[in-house]
């Protein structure tokens, strides 16, 4: 690069001339070294100006959009206020209509109640049975719903009735049992039952127990599977040909009786037990409790040995197989698990079972041994006596031998016999 030196100023001193030259030289060096940086700075300044212009443009756009949104928001607020006002007006109108309808219905009911009461009273007086048949299903549903919703009130209302009913049923059952036992014991004194009574005594069964067992034949009438708490009936087995009652009503009443007994005799929940048996007439209800459901068996007669163990096993099997379904059941028949075959199996096992006698006591074993020994001695003595009698019989009673002897015979002869003849005798 050619550097043109300036001409020397004649009025400038040599020292000042040197300084100027240095400054010019320094400026030349700076222009050489900082030329690119200056260019970059100019480019950056140009870009900064461009960005500032874009920023200002976007700010103006945002301001315009914000103004539009504020106007829309204001419009929406006004519409919302108008809607709230209309809703308030509609609510006032609805309240007015509701009050008017209530007033009209109350007035209508007040006018119709005497008429309905008179009509129902006349219908009951004219045909009581028809009214009972018409109201029977409704009353059953009403009682079932009332038991589910207000169980405590139902228990309180039914407490005196159920208590008296249970007391009468138990008293009647025991009186009937006493009559049956007495009659059966009188019958067992006959000659045709003596042998059976002796055989029962030898096998460990007293004649009175045998009489009671024969007079009360065992039979399962119905089996109910009922959910805890709600009292909903899950499944029912009944004897073929038996007259069926309302299953839901039976399960609800049975649950109410259980709650009544628990609340009456164990209000603090201190006892771990529960109602296990109910008796009425010649029927008994055995109740076996489980965690989710309980099983009620309606039966007559004396249950066979092992009945309670089989009933406990039935409840355990049902819970093992269907515990989740039992707890989730809400009244839909489609959700009931298939437990009918298990109930039929349980009843079949009870019906085909034979009673196993109790083991003999030591006294009975001794009596049986002594009787057997005396029988053997008696048979030995009888054999000896029979043999001795047969041996001495020819000597004591010798047999007869035939001999020729004359025997007198009677022959008829003619002999005169006196006969009466009439004679005349004078009378004074």
HUZIQUI-V571204 format. One record per pair of residues at least 12 apart in sequence whose ideal C-beta (glycine too) atoms are under 8 Angstrom apart, sorted by the first residue. I is the first residue (numbers start at 1). GAP is how many residues later the second one is. If there is no record, write none. Layout:
# HUZIQUI-V571204
i:I gap:GAP
i:I gap:GAP
This chain:
# HUZIQUI-V571204
i:1 gap:31
i:3 gap:25
i:5 gap:16
i:6 gap:14
i:6 gap:18
i:140 gap:106
i:140 gap:108
i:140 gap:109
i:143 gap:106
i:143 gap:109
i:144 gap:104
i:144 gap:105
i:144 gap:108
i:147 gap:84
i:147 gap:105
i:147 gap:106
i:147 gap:108
i:147 gap:109
i:148 gap:82
i:148 gap:83
i:148 gap:104
i:151 gap:105
i:151 gap:108
i:154 gap:102
i:155 gap:101
i:155 gap:104
i:155 gap:105
i:155 gap:108
i:158 gap:98
i:158 gap:102
i:159 gap:101
i:159 gap:105
i:162 gap:94
i:162 gap:95
i:162 gap:98
i:165 gap:115
i:166 gap:112
i:166 gap:114
i:169 gap:110
i:169 gap:111
i:169 gap:112
i:170 gap:109
i:172 gap:109
i:173 gap:106
i:173 gap:107
i:173 gap:108
i:173 gap:109
i:176 gap:105
i:176 gap:106
i:177 gap:35
i:177 gap:39
i:180 gap:32
i:180 gap:35
i:180 gap:36
i:181 gap:27
i:181 gap:30
i:181 gap:31
i:181 gap:34
i:183 gap:32
i:184 gap:27
i:184 gap:28
i:184 gap:30
i:184 gap:31
i:185 gap:22
i:185 gap:23
i:185 gap:26
i:187 gap:24
i:188 gap:19
i:188 gap:22
i:188 gap:23
i:196 gap:14
i:197 gap:13
i:202 gap:162
i:202 gap:166
i:203 gap:154
i:203 gap:157
i:204 gap:153
i:204 gap:154
i:204 gap:155
i:204 gap:156
i:204 gap:157
i:204 gap:160
i:205 gap:152
i:205 gap:153
i:212 gap:90
i:213 gap:89
i:213 gap:142
i:216 gap:66
i:216 gap:84
i:216 gap:85
i:216 gap:86
i:217 gap:83
i:217 gap:84
i:218 gap:81
i:218 gap:82
i:218 gap:83
i:218 gap:84
i:218 gap:85
i:218 gap:86
i:218 gap:132
i:219 gap:20
i:219 gap:80
i:219 gap:81
i:219 gap:82
i:220 gap:19
i:220 gap:77
i:220 gap:78
i:220 gap:79
i:220 gap:127
i:220 gap:130
i:220 gap:131
i:221 gap:17
i:221 gap:18
i:221 gap:21
i:221 gap:62
i:221 gap:77
i:221 gap:78
i:221 gap:79
i:222 gap:14
i:222 gap:15
i:222 gap:16
i:222 gap:17
i:222 gap:20
i:222 gap:75
i:222 gap:76
i:223 gap:13
i:223 gap:14
i:223 gap:15
i:223 gap:72
i:223 gap:73
i:223 gap:74
i:223 gap:75
i:223 gap:120
i:223 gap:123
i:223 gap:124
i:224 gap:12
i:224 gap:23
i:224 gap:26
i:224 gap:27
i:224 gap:30
i:224 gap:71
i:224 gap:72
i:224 gap:73
i:224 gap:74
i:225 gap:68
i:225 gap:70
i:225 gap:93
i:225 gap:114
i:225 gap:118
i:226 gap:25
i:226 gap:28
i:226 gap:29
i:226 gap:67
i:226 gap:68
i:226 gap:69
i:226 gap:70
i:227 gap:65
i:227 gap:66
i:227 gap:99
i:227 gap:102
i:228 gap:61
i:228 gap:62
i:228 gap:63
i:228 gap:64
i:228 gap:65
i:228 gap:66
i:231 gap:20
i:231 gap:21
i:231 gap:23
i:231 gap:24
i:231 gap:25
i:232 gap:16
i:232 gap:19
i:232 gap:97
i:232 gap:99
i:233 gap:14
i:233 gap:15
i:233 gap:17
i:233 gap:18
i:234 gap:59
i:234 gap:92
i:234 gap:95
i:234 gap:102
i:234 gap:103
i:234 gap:105
i:235 gap:101
i:235 gap:104
i:235 gap:105
i:235 gap:108
i:237 gap:103
i:237 gap:106
i:237 gap:107
i:237 gap:110
i:254 gap:31
i:254 gap:33
i:254 gap:42
i:257 gap:18
i:257 gap:21
i:258 gap:16
i:258 gap:17
i:258 gap:29
i:261 gap:14
i:262 gap:12
i:262 gap:13
i:274 gap:13
i:274 gap:15
i:275 gap:12
i:276 gap:12
i:282 gap:18
i:283 gap:15
i:283 gap:16
i:283 gap:17
i:284 gap:14
i:284 gap:15
i:284 gap:16
i:285 gap:12
i:285 gap:13
i:285 gap:14
i:286 gap:13
i:286 gap:17
i:286 gap:21
i:286 gap:22
i:286 gap:25
i:288 gap:20
i:288 gap:23
i:288 gap:24
i:288 gap:26
i:288 gap:27
i:289 gap:26
i:290 gap:25
i:290 gap:26
i:290 gap:28
i:290 gap:29
i:291 gap:28
i:291 gap:32
i:292 gap:27
i:292 gap:31
i:292 gap:34
i:292 gap:35
i:293 gap:22
i:293 gap:25
i:293 gap:26
i:293 gap:33
i:294 gap:21
i:295 gap:16
i:295 gap:19
i:295 gap:20
i:295 gap:23
i:297 gap:14
i:304 gap:46
i:304 gap:49
i:304 gap:51
i:305 gap:50
i:305 gap:51
i:306 gap:47
i:307 gap:43
i:310 gap:36
i:310 gap:39
i:310 gap:40
i:311 gap:35
i:314 gap:28
i:314 gap:29
i:314 gap:32
i:317 gap:25
i:318 gap:21
i:318 gap:24
i:321 gap:16
i:321 gap:18
i:322 gap:15
i:322 gap:17
i:325 gap:12
